[in-house]
Amino acid sequence: MSGRAGETPPALGAVLVGGRGSRLGGAKAGALLGGRPLFSYPLAALAAAGIEALVCAKPGEELIPRSRGSFVGASPTFEPRDGYGLLLEPAQPRHPLCGIVAALRHGGGSAVVAVACDLPFLVPGLLEMLARAAEPLVVPVLDGRPQPLLARYSPSLLGDLEAALEREAPLSATVESLSPRRLEAPELARFGDPHRLLFNVNTPEDLRRAESLLHP
């Protein structure tokens, strides 16, 4: 991790692409936004923040459309890519904790800033603040709802997260049970409009809205 001015953010970034993306017609991470795969936006924001990045994917996950090729799951489970590492999480279960746990295990004691692949409007300052936070678990909150797919997870939480994954407990309930530091709207507003920062793309309509936000 390179950091700014020679400093090193004490966390690893993990872009999570292991979801089904069914509402978007599948292969959400590779959906094109402004001519770029959706997952490339949070990846670029992590890079701009000086945070070393992983992409956590299921084996065989398509990160770019078939017409431009695809990443195929294979051994070993970690593969260096241009500017990031591709980390293959277990094929099952399909659970958002799967990528978070895989990244924490891979990180060798580093905290993880987990970022969903469908958040195209994140800014480096917010990600760097999460990386440098002192608390074990830091979660932004939008309209009263925690956003656990944009959060800082300390390695000290790994045992609790592994247990929650084993029983496939809901991620939101798991996070709430771990007494997170909540980043409410006034703190988020330091980095921009919270609703834009945390805008996520789940449907074709969301994708069209994101295009309009890219080119107002």
Protein Blocks (a to p, Z undefined) as FASTA:
>chain_A
ZZgghiacfbdddddfkbgolmnopakllpceehiafklmmmmmmmmnopacdddddehi
afbdfknopadddddfbdcdehiacddddfbdcdfklmmmmmmmmnnopacddddfklmk
bcfklmmmmmmpmbfbdcddeehiacfkbccddfklmmmmmmmmmnopafklmmmmnopa
dddfklmmmnocfklmmoccfbfklmmmmmmmmmZZ
